[in-house]
Amino acid sequence: MLFFLETVISGLMAGVMYSLVALGFVLIFKASGIFNFAQGVFALFAGLALYDFIAEDGWFYDLFGFALPIWLGIIATMGVMIIVAWLVERLVLRHLVNQEPIILFMSTIGLAYFMEGLGDTLFGSDVKPLDIGLPSGAWDYLLDTHNLYIEKLEIVAAGVAAVLVIVLAIFFQKTRIGRALRAVADDHQAALSVGISLRTIWVIVWSVSGFVALVAGIMWGSKSGIQFSLSLIALKALPVLILGGFTSVPGAIIGGLIIGVGEKVAEVYAGPFVGGAIENWFAYMLALAFLLVRPQGLFGEKIIERV
């Protein structure tokens, strides 16, 4: 029973990490109707930029002769992500207003490959250990009293994810900008007709998504280092979105927890019977089965269109 509990808790913590990436997808889709395939690369790019600002082997140190303090490096990285958001709106989105969703989706795929190549060119392809002072190792209290191994970093990630969900839910439901974001997602032309600036809204939402990507990059980078395989986490976020719903911020968290627990339990208890490696594909099979029952997800909005 203790081993099962440890497996479930490990799955919950892994699910939280998936959810941090999925939140960025939800933000973009909820506010603009665009499925941003580049969100995983956003997290990678933010992590690479942060490392370069605070490490002594980056081009920033080579250029200025010093590295930034961690807190200032985070602020500088957020500035970089805002610039990226402005460039995305300026160079890509403003030319694709009212285009078909598949065109917008394909543009984010191109953006993902471009940013991955740009990150490789600017920062190099080596794995970069990210240490910003977050706690690491097992939580001694649970290990000593209950013999449960839970990493401190995963607990911090869970707390950060909970705070992000609360803040984003309030932002979308209670603020004027949040309501404008939802209006833009519903109908671009109608939003423009009532005086909502589409360009400003897109810069805001992509900037917020960049902040979420920075948080995800920090957590994943602190756990396993900044490496280009981080961009592939975006693929694991897809079943999370299918389960939780593409327009639900809490759904991103719930979907992540379900995927995290499901794949860990399946790997431990069913893996030996099928040769292992269930963890790599379990999430996609679960999402496929879920699509047959509830295509809009647990918390997604059911869309009915006249044909």
Backbone hydrogen bonds, N-H to C=O, Kabsch-Sander energy under -0.5 kcal/mol:
donor,donor_aa,acceptor,acceptor_aa,energy
5,L,1,M,-2.4
6,E,2,L,-2.2
7,T,3,F,-2.1
8,V,4,F,-2.4
9,I,5,L,-2.5
10,S,6,E,-2.3
11,G,7,T,-2.1
12,L,8,V,-2.4
13,M,9,I,-2.3
14,A,10,S,-2.1
15,G,11,G,-2.5
16,V,12,L,-1.8
17,M,13,M,-1.4
18,Y,14,A,-1.8
19,S,15,G,-2.4
20,L,16,V,-1.6
21,V,17,M,-0.9
21,V,18,Y,-0.6
22,A,18,Y,-2.3
23,L,19,S,-2.3
24,G,20,L,-0.6
24,G,21,V,-0.8
25,F,21,V,-1.1
26,V,22,A,-2.3
27,L,23,L,-2.4
28,I,24,G,-1.9
29,F,25,F,-2.6
30,K,26,V,-3.2
31,A,27,L,-1.7
32,S,28,I,-2.0
33,G,28,I,-0.5
33,G,29,F,-1.6
34,I,28,I,-0.8
36,N,34,I,-0.9
37,F,35,F,-1.3
39,Q,36,N,-1.6
40,G,37,F,-0.5
42,F,38,A,-2.2
43,A,39,Q,-1.9
44,L,40,G,-1.8
45,F,41,V,-3.3
46,A,42,F,-2.8
47,G,43,A,-2.1
48,L,44,L,-2.5
49,A,45,F,-2.5
50,L,46,A,-2.4
51,Y,47,G,-2.4
52,D,48,L,-2.2
53,F,49,A,-1.8
54,I,50,L,-1.7
55,A,51,Y,-1.8
58,G,55,A,-0.6
62,D,58,G,-1.9
63,L,59,W,-2.3
64,F,60,F,-2.5
65,G,61,Y,-2.5
68,L,53,F,-2.8
73,G,69,P,-2.7
74,I,70,I,-2.2
75,I,71,W,-1.6
76,A,72,L,-2.6
77,T,73,G,-2.4
78,M,74,I,-2.2
79,G,75,I,-2.0
80,V,76,A,-2.0
81,M,77,T,-2.3
82,I,78,M,-1.9
83,I,79,G,-2.1
84,V,80,V,-2.4
85,A,81,M,-2.3
86,W,82,I,-2.4
87,L,83,I,-2.4
88,V,84,V,-2.5
89,E,85,A,-2.1
90,R,86,W,-2.7
91,L,87,L,-3.0
92,V,88,V,-1.8
93,L,88,V,-2.1
94,R,89,E,-2.1
95,H,92,V,-1.1
96,L,93,L,-2.1
99,Q,96,L,-1.8
103,I,100,E,-1.0
104,L,100,E,-1.6
105,F,101,P,-2.6
106,M,102,I,-2.3
107,S,103,I,-1.8
108,T,104,L,-1.5
109,I,105,F,-1.5
110,G,106,M,-2.1
111,L,107,S,-2.1
112,A,108,T,-2.1
113,Y,109,I,-2.1
114,F,110,G,-2.2
115,M,111,L,-2.7
116,E,112,A,-2.2
117,G,113,Y,-2.1
118,L,114,F,-2.5
119,G,115,M,-2.6
120,D,116,E,-2.0
121,T,117,G,-2.1
122,L,118,L,-2.7
123,F,119,G,-2.6
124,G,120,D,-1.4
128,K,226,I,-2.4
130,L,221,G,-1.0
131,D,129,P,-0.6
132,I,130,L,-0.5
139,W,150,I,-2.6
140,D,138,A,-0.9
143,L,139,W,-2.1
144,D,140,D,-2.8
145,T,141,Y,-2.5
146,H,142,L,-1.8
147,N,142,L,-0.6
147,N,143,L,-0.5
148,L,142,L,-1.9
150,I,148,L,-0.8
152,K,137,G,-2.8
155,I,151,E,-1.3
156,V,152,K,-2.3
157,A,153,L,-2.4
158,A,154,E,-2.0
159,G,155,I,-2.1
160,V,156,V,-2.6
161,A,157,A,-2.6
162,A,158,A,-2.1
163,V,159,G,-2.1
164,L,160,V,-2.5
165,V,161,A,-2.3
166,I,162,A,-2.0
167,V,163,V,-2.6
168,L,164,L,-2.8
169,A,165,V,-2.4
170,I,166,I,-2.2
171,F,167,V,-2.4
172,F,168,L,-2.5
173,Q,169,A,-2.0
174,K,170,I,-2.7
175,T,170,I,-0.6
175,T,171,F,-1.0
179,R,175,T,-1.9
180,A,176,R,-2.0
181,L,177,I,-2.3
182,R,178,G,-1.8
183,A,179,R,-2.0
184,V,180,A,-2.2
185,A,181,L,-1.8
186,D,182,R,-1.7
187,D,183,A,-2.1
191,A,187,D,-2.1
192,L,188,H,-2.2
193,S,189,Q,-2.1
194,V,190,A,-1.0
194,V,191,A,-0.6
195,G,192,L,-1.5
196,I,191,A,-2.3
197,S,195,G,-0.5
198,L,196,I,-0.8
201,I,197,S,-2.3
202,W,198,L,-2.3
203,V,199,R,-2.1
204,I,200,T,-2.3
205,V,201,I,-2.7
206,W,202,W,-2.4
207,S,203,V,-1.8
208,V,204,I,-2.6
209,S,205,V,-2.3
210,G,206,W,-1.8
211,F,207,S,-1.9
212,V,208,V,-2.2
213,A,209,S,-2.4
214,L,210,G,-2.0
215,V,211,F,-2.2
216,A,212,V,-2.5
217,G,213,A,-2.8
218,I,214,L,-2.4
219,M,215,V,-2.3
220,W,216,A,-2.7
221,G,217,G,-2.5
222,S,218,I,-2.4
223,K,219,M,-1.4
224,S,220,W,-2.8
225,G,221,G,-1.9
226,I,128,K,-3.5
227,Q,225,G,-0.8
230,L,227,Q,-2.2
231,S,228,F,-1.3
232,L,229,S,-1.3
233,I,230,L,-1.4
234,A,231,S,-1.1
235,L,232,L,-1.3
236,K,232,L,-0.8
237,A,233,I,-1.4
238,L,234,A,-0.7
238,L,235,L,-0.7
240,V,236,K,-0.8
241,L,237,A,-2.2
242,I,238,L,-2.2
243,L,239,P,-2.0
244,G,240,V,-2.5
245,G,241,L,-3.0
248,S,245,G,-1.1
249,V,247,T,-0.6
252,A,248,S,-1.2
252,A,249,V,-0.6
253,I,249,V,-1.0
254,I,250,P,-2.5
255,G,251,G,-3.0
256,G,252,A,-1.6
257,L,253,I,-2.3
258,I,254,I,-2.3
259,I,255,G,-2.4
260,G,256,G,-2.8
261,V,257,L,-2.6
262,G,258,I,-2.6
263,E,259,I,-2.6
264,K,260,G,-1.6
265,V,261,V,-2.7
266,A,262,G,-2.5
267,E,263,E,-2.1
268,V,264,K,-2.2
269,Y,265,V,-2.6
270,A,265,V,-0.5
270,A,266,A,-1.9
271,G,266,A,-1.5
273,F,270,A,-1.2
274,V,270,A,-0.7
274,V,271,G,-1.3
275,G,271,G,-0.6
276,G,271,G,-2.8
280,N,277,A,-1.0
281,W,277,A,-0.5
281,W,278,I,-1.2
282,F,278,I,-2.6
285,M,281,W,-1.8
286,L,282,F,-2.5
287,A,283,A,-2.2
288,L,284,Y,-2.3
289,A,285,M,-2.2
290,F,286,L,-2.1
291,L,287,A,-2.0
292,L,288,L,-0.9
293,V,289,A,-0.6
293,V,290,F,-1.0
294,R,290,F,-3.0
297,G,294,R,-1.9
298,L,243,L,-3.4
299,F,244,G,-1.6
303,I,301,E,-0.6
304,I,302,K,-0.6
305,E,303,I,-0.5
